[in-house]
Amino acid sequence: MKLRTCPRLQPLKESIRFLTRKPAQFSDGSRICKRTFAGHTTAQQACDALVYNRHGHYDDVLQLEKVLLPPVGDEDLRIKMLAAPVNPADINMLQGTYAILPPFPAVGGNEGLGEVLEVGSKVCDAKPGDWVIPVDAGFGTWRMEVVCKATDVIPVAKDIPLLSAATLGVNPCTAYRMLKDFGNLKPGDTVIQNGANSAVGQAVIQIAAGMGLSTINIIRDRPNLKELKDKLKSLGASLVITEEALQKPEVTNLFKDIRRPKLALNCVGGHSAGNLLAHMEYGSTMVTYGGMAKKPVPVPAKALIFKDINVCGFWMTQWKRNNMHDLSEIKAMVAELAEMVRRGQLSVPTCTQVPFPDYKVALDATTRAYSSKHVLMME
Amino acid sequence: MKLRTCPRLQPLKESIRFLTRKPAQFSDGSRICKRTFAGHTTAQQACDALVYNRHGHYDDVLQLEKVLLPPVGDEDLRIKMLAAPVNPADINMLQGTYAILPPFPAVGGNEGLGEVLEVGSKVCDAKPGDWVIPVDAGFGTWRMEVVCKATDVIPVAKDIPLLSAATLGVNPCTAYRMLKDFGNLKPGDTVIQNGANSAVGQAVIQIAAGMGLSTINIIRDRPNLKELKDKLKSLGASLVITEEALQKPEVTNLFKDIRRPKLALNCVGGHSAGNLLAHMEYGSTMVTYGGMAKKPVPVPAKALIFKDINVCGFWMTQWKRNNMHDLSEIKAMVAELAEMVRRGQLSVPTCTQVPFPDYKVALDATTRAYSSKHVLMME
C-alpha cells in the first residue's frame, strides 16, 4: 500500500492509536485555541471544528471547539468549508471501529466541499474561489476552515449544485468504480444490488442506466414502498423488488425478460447477500462494499466451484490510495461524474441540510435506519 | 464453456436427466447384454461394468452387469481398466446431486487407469500396452473394458506405481493447478489449507514443498493425532495443527516464524473456512474446491473490504473442459506430476485396494468419515 508523505495531513495508519503525539496539536498543524492559545485568536487564525480526543459515542467524545490555523505555506491552500456530509464511516471512525483511524486530537468528517480562500506562492493549479474536495479519507471536514497541501484536494466544477459537489467524492465514485472495474460489463448486461436506496445504490442505478445496463434493485419492505419504487424507477432502475419478494419461487420469471446478473453489489451481507448469489450468472462477480447487517456473506461451495462465482470487496479509500501517485485518474473520474450531474444523468442526492452548530441532529439521524443522508452546512 | 463433440462418449451436460435416450445403450455405444444380447456374448465383446439406470443410493441403483462393447473404429482405442478409485464425487453423481450427470444407462466412476489393448487404424500416438487415464469426468471407469475415442484419454508413464498412475488425474492435478494458478506464489510464501489429510491436501503439501512454499495444515482432532501429524510432516508440511488449536489466541505466535498465508485452500466450508480467513494476509486469495461440512463459507465484509481478500472456487473438471481444445497443457501437467512421483516428491497415496466384484465395500468406506481412499482393482 502506497502512502503519501505529507507533513501537514499525516497519512492515516491502521492501529493508529499506538502513535504517540502531542495531545493538543492536529496533524495539519492547527491547534485547539482554548487550551494553548486562549486570547490570541483572530478572524484569520481561528475557526470552529468538531474535535475528538478519544474514541467512543459521539455524544461523549465530539466537541465543537475553536482551533488555530497554521500559516499558509508555499505549497498550501487555505480553504473555507462549505458543506460536509455525515456518513456511517465517520461514526465508525469516532467509535474507533473503522479500518483507519486518525491520530488525536482529530477533526471528524471525511467528505466535504470547500472553497479556496488563499493560495501558497508555489501553487499554480488553484485560485481563490475554486471549489475543491479532499482526495483522501481522514481530512477532517467538519470544520469551518482548513490549511492543507494543495495536493490534498482536487477541483470540482462550480456549475453543479453545491450538494452534488459536496457528496460527489465518495458514494458516486464508489458506484462508478464498481461498475467500471468489475464484471467486465457490456451494454445489455445486468447488475443486481441490495441496499438499492442507499446513496451508492442510487448512484449505481443512474450510472448503470447511462452505461446501457439493466439493474435489479433490492430494498427492504417499508410503509412507503410504492413511492420508493417509483423514485428509483425514475432514476433508471429496471426492476425494484423487496428482499421478501426475491425469495419467492415466482421470482425466476424475472429472468425471462432480463439477463441473469454478471455483477452483484452487496452492502448488506448475511441472508441478503446470499439471496443475491442465488440469482447470479455462471462466472459472475459479487463485490461487497458494506456490511449493514453486520453478518458475514454466506457463500455456498457450489456457487464457488460449479458456478465459478468470484466474491471480492471494494473500498474507495484504498482505491484512491492506490492511485495517489498520479491524481489524473481521480480527477478524471470526478470530472466525468460532474458532467453526468450537469447533463441530468446523476441527480442531486436527497439530503437533509443541517446547520453546522446543530451537528448532533445529523449524527443522530445517521445512526437511524431508513434515514436520509444528512449534510452539515457551514454557511 | 467449450464442450467436445464426441460420438461415443457424449459430453456431460447439466440437467442431463432431461435428455431422451434409448434406455439400454451407453453413450460409448456399449450395450447391456442381459437385456438385448443375452446368449451372444463372447470374451471380446462383453465385459463387466457397474451400471445405474436411475439416481439414488448406490445400494439401490448400482448393479454389476455384463455389457457388450462396440467395434473398435479407426480413431478408437479398446482399453482394459486396471484400477479405478471411488471418490465422493462419484457417489454424488450416483445420487444425482453432482453438477454434471451422465445420461442413463450410465457406468459409475470418473477416474481410473487403463491399459491399451487395441488401437484403431488412424490412431498414431498410442500402442497396445500403453497406460492411459481419462481426460474428462463421466468416463465410466468402473468397468473391465471400454472402447473410446483415442482423444478421450491421455498417456501416463508406466514406470510409476500403478496406484499413483490410477489416482494422478484428479486430486494431484487439483492441488497442482490451485498452487500454480492462484495467489501468485513465490518461494517463501505460505499456503494454509483445511482438510489437509485429504488426497488433495497431501498432494498440496508435497507439491508446495517442491515449490519452496511453507504450508499450514489444518486437520480435525482424532485419536491417532500424533501419528497423522508425523505423517504429514514427513510429506513436507511446515505446520500441522487442529481446527481447535487454530482458534486459540496463542496461534498468533505462529506468524512470528512463518509468513501469513497468501493462499488458503478450503475443502470444508462453514466455521473451518472462516478460521482460515481470519489468518490470511492482506490481498490474499481463498480457493474453495470442496464443501465437506455442507455449510457455506462465512465471509466477513471486513475481510473483503479492508483486507481485500478474494474468494473464489476451483473445479478440475471445468479446468479440463476449458483446456480440451488443446490437450498439450493437460498432458504436460500429468507428465510433470509423474516426474514428481518418479523423483520421490509425490508419494504413492495411502489407498485401500478392493477387488472389483467387492465394489460395495469401497463405496461404503467412501461415505464414512476419516476413511482412506478406496480403489477398485480390476486384476
Interface residues (C-beta under 8 A of the other chain):
Chain A: M1 A99 G269 G274 Y282 T288 Y289 G290 G291 P296 V297 P298 V299 P300 A301 K302 A303 L304 I305 F306 K307 D308 I309 N310 V311 C312 G313 F314 W315 Q318
Chain B: M1 A99 G269 G274 Y282 T288 Y289 G290 G291 P296 V297 P298 V299 P300 A301 K302 A303 L304 I305 F306 K307 D308 I309 N310 V311 C312 G313 F314 W315 Q318
